[in-house]
Amino acid sequence: MQDYNYVWADCFEITLELSCCKYPPTSELQQEWENNRESLLVFIEKVVHIGVKGFVRDAVTGAGLENATIVVAGIAHNITAGK
């Protein structure tokens, strides 16, 4: 699903593994959260503003442009603007 979303929906997903145990017992979930909470929050703070965000507008009228293709030199993955 991650690959599909990256290619077709311009959405970059990640998977975070919190422990080597795929199915930790319910009684251990609170401790897993406490063990990883600060790292997760720091990660979110670092990556939330990476990249480009904003609106694609017509240079003359200022109207929003739907489905505009955004191309960045040196990056082989174009992005298509939404509505």
C-alpha positions as CSV (number, residue, x, y, z in Angstrom):
1,M,0.0,0.0,0.0
2,Q,2.9,2.4,0.8
3,D,4.3,2.0,-2.8
4,Y,0.8,2.5,-4.3
5,N,0.2,5.7,-2.3
6,Y,3.6,7.1,-3.1
7,V,3.2,6.6,-6.9
8,W,-0.5,7.3,-7.4
9,A,-1.6,9.5,-4.5
10,D,1.5,11.6,-3.8
11,C,1.4,10.3,-0.2
12,F,4.6,9.2,1.5
13,E,3.7,6.6,4.3
14,I,6.1,5.0,6.8
15,T,5.9,2.0,9.0
16,L,7.4,2.3,12.5
17,E,8.4,-0.9,14.4
18,L,8.3,-0.3,18.1
19,S,9.5,-3.6,19.2
20,C,10.8,-6.9,17.9
21,C,7.5,-8.5,19.1
22,K,4.8,-8.4,16.4
23,Y,2.0,-9.0,18.8
24,P,2.9,-7.7,22.3
25,P,0.6,-8.6,25.1
26,T,-2.0,-6.0,25.9
27,S,-0.4,-5.6,29.3
28,E,2.8,-4.3,27.7
29,L,1.3,-1.8,25.3
30,Q,1.4,1.1,27.8
31,Q,5.1,0.5,28.4
32,E,5.8,0.3,24.7
33,W,4.1,3.7,24.3
34,E,6.1,5.2,27.1
35,N,9.4,3.7,25.7
36,N,8.8,5.3,22.3
37,R,6.7,8.4,22.9
38,E,9.4,10.9,23.0
39,S,11.2,9.5,19.9
40,L,8.0,9.5,18.0
41,L,7.2,13.1,18.9
42,V,10.7,14.3,17.9
43,F,10.4,12.4,14.6
44,I,7.1,14.1,13.9
45,E,8.5,17.5,14.8
46,K,11.5,17.0,12.4
47,V,9.6,15.7,9.3
48,V,6.2,17.5,9.5
49,H,7.5,20.6,7.7
50,I,9.9,18.9,5.2
51,G,9.0,19.3,1.6
52,V,6.9,21.8,-0.3
53,K,3.4,22.8,0.6
54,G,1.0,25.5,-0.6
55,F,-1.2,26.4,-3.4
56,V,-0.6,26.3,-7.2
57,R,-2.1,29.5,-8.6
58,D,-2.3,31.1,-12.0
59,A,0.3,33.9,-12.2
60,V,-2.1,36.4,-13.8
61,T,-5.5,35.8,-12.1
62,G,-4.4,34.2,-8.9
63,A,-7.0,31.4,-9.3
64,G,-6.1,28.0,-8.0
65,L,-5.0,25.4,-10.6
66,E,-6.3,21.9,-10.3
67,N,-4.2,18.9,-11.5
68,A,-1.1,21.0,-12.1
69,T,2.1,18.9,-12.4
70,I,4.9,20.1,-10.2
71,V,8.4,19.1,-11.5
72,V,11.6,19.6,-9.5
73,A,14.9,19.3,-11.3
74,G,16.9,16.3,-10.1
75,I,13.9,14.5,-8.5
76,A,12.4,11.8,-10.7
77,H,8.9,11.9,-9.1
78,N,6.5,14.6,-10.2
79,I,3.6,15.7,-8.0
80,T,0.1,16.6,-9.2
81,A,-1.7,19.3,-7.3
82,G,-5.2,18.6,-6.0
83,K,-8.3,20.8,-6.1
